[in-house]
Amino acid sequence: MPPFPVAPTLEREEAAWSGAHLLVGVDEVGRGPLAGPVVAAAVVFPAGISPIPGVRDSKTLSAGQRSALVPALRASALVVSIGAASVREIDRLNIRVATALAMHRAVARLFSRPSALPPFRLLLDGLPMPELGFRHQALIDGDAHCYSIAAAGVIAKTVRDRLMHSLDLRYPGYGWSTNAGYGTAEHCAALARLGPTRHHRLNFSPVAQLRLAF
């Protein structure tokens, strides 16, 4: 195992550019937490860009590193768009379909720009998602291998973490500023003590079990 995570490359982008296409990299964050929305980002870079040092799988970066990268990523991108699916949609649809919905919203917003995008190829992190509603390809561990997907993951993670920090100020005690809604020991202990909030995913265990007691 290498001592440091391998940086994603522009190999997929260059393949798209060679065919007079742009690459849309799409990634999401927030499938696993007990609280908060799932957030997706779609990122398109212009042909011929140079990668920004330090961009890689968002899970291998600290919050400070991600925040420092976001302004440069937004400045170098042709377009960045964000989509999300709410806690209610997650509970109603299930997390897979809600994730596809968040991705769909991020991609759909690319077409709401004043100027139309040139032909593009859409590449998702992970496995194909027929529910997405757009023709696409998927790349397992895409955030570790594809620069555009890694950039989308960094941006989506930063957006979601900031949202969870804001919610932590309104719902103190659950530790959302540090755990981002994931089921840490601190979060689960607060759930047992305080009960679920309107931002908890009621169909997720252990929330589904605990809410019966409140």
N, C-alpha and C positions, 0 to 999 in steps of 0.2 A: 504494500500500500504506500503511495507516495506521501511524503511528509506534509504536503500542502495540496488542497483540492486543485485539480487540473482546470485551467481556464477554458471556458467555452470558446469555440472558434466561429469564424464567419463562413465555414464551408457550405452550409445550407443557403446562406444569403448569396454567396458568390454563384452558386448553381442557379438560383433564381435570376440574378442579375444577368447572367450569361444568356438567358432566354428572354431578356427584355421584360422581366417581371420584378416586382418587389416581393419581399417576404414579410408576412405578418406573423410575428411571434406572439403566442397567447399562453398565459399561465394564470393559475389561480392560487389563492391561499385561503385557508379557513375551512377546509372540509372536516377536520377532526375536532375542533373546539366544542365545548358544551354551551357556549354563548356567542352571540354576535353573528353577523352575516358572513356569507362567503363572497369574496371579492376577486374579480378577474381583471387583468389588464391586457390590452392589445397594443403592440408597439411595432412601428414601421420605421426603418432607417433608410435614408437615401443611399443609392448605389455608391460604392467606393469609400465609405467611411472607414476610419481607423477605430479599432476597439478602445474603449476607455479602460485603463488598467484598474484591476480590482473587481471588475464585474464577473460574478459567478453565481452559482446556486445560492439563492437568498438564505437558505437554511445554514450555510457555512459562514455567514457574515453576521457581525454584531449589529444592533440597532443603530449605533452611531455610524458604522461603515455604510449601511444601507442609506441612511439619511444624507450622508455626504455625497453619495453617488447620484442620487435622484436629480438634482438640478442639472448636472452635466448630461445625464441620460435624456432628460426632457429637451435640453438645448440642442443635442445632436440628432434627435429623432425627427423624422418628417412629421409624424403624428403619434400621439399617445391617447388612448381612450380607456376609460374605466367602466366596468359594469359590476353590479352586485345583485344578490338575491337575499331577501330578508329572512329573518328567523321564521316568520309566519309561512313564507314560501317553502323554506326547508322542511318545516313540520308537515306542510300540506302535500308537498310533491315528493319528498325524500331527497337526500343530500346529493345523489348523482344527478337527478333531473334539475335540481336547483343550481348545481354547479354549471351544468350545460346552459341554463338560463342566464347566469351571470356572464359566462363567456359569450353567449349570443348577444347580450346587450353591449358588451365591450366592442365586439366586432361590428355590430349594427351602427354604432356611433361613428365608426370610421366613414360611413357613407353619408353622414349628416353634415360633413364639412362642406364649406362653400365650393371648393374645387374638388372634382372627382379624382380618386386615386387611379393611377395607371393599373394595368393588369397585375394581379398579385397571386401569390400562393400562400395558403393559410396553414400554419404548422402549430399544433397543440403539444403541450407537454403531456406525457402519459400515453393512454390508449385512445383509440378513436371513440368519438361520442356522436352517434347518429342523431341524438336529440339536439345537437348544436344548431342544425338547420342551415349550415353552410358547408359546401364541399371543402374538405380538408384532409390533411395527413397528420399523423401523430408520431411522436418520437419519445420512447421511454427514456426517462432521465434527461429529457430535453433541456432542462435548466442547467444541467452539467455539461452539455455538449453544444448547444446552439446559443449564440450570443443574444439574438433577439428574444428568445424565450427566457433566458436568464435575466435580461433587462426587464421584461414584463413581470417576472417574479419579484424582483427587487422593488419595483414600483408598487405592485399590488400589495406586497407585504407591508411597505411603509404606509400606504393609505389605510390599510386595515388596522395596523398597530396604533396609528394616530386616532382612529375612530374609537378603538377600545380604550385608549387613554382618556378620551373625552367622556365615554360612558362610565369609566371608573370614578370620575369626579362626581357623577350623579348617583352612582350606586356603589358607595365605598364599602370595603370589607371583603370583596371577592378577589382583589388583587389583579384586576384586569390590566393595569398599567404594566405589570411585569409578566403575567401569564397569558395575556391576549385571549382569555376565555378558554384556554385548554384546561383539561382536567387534572391540574396539579393537586398535591396534597392540600395546599392552602385553599384552593378554590373549592375542593370537595368538602373541606371542613366548614367553610363559610356557607356552602349550600345546606349542609346538615343543620347549621346554627340559624341561618337567616331565611332559608327557603329560596325557591327560584324567583327570578324577576321576569318581567315581560320580554327581556332580551335573551333568556335562556331557551334552548332548543328542547321543548317539552317531550319530544319523542326520543331523545338521546338518553341512554343510561349513563350515569346514575340519576339524571334529572327526572326521568320517567318514574323511577322508584320513589325518590324523595318527595315529589310533589303530592303523592298520595297521602303523605303525613301532614300536609298543610292545607 
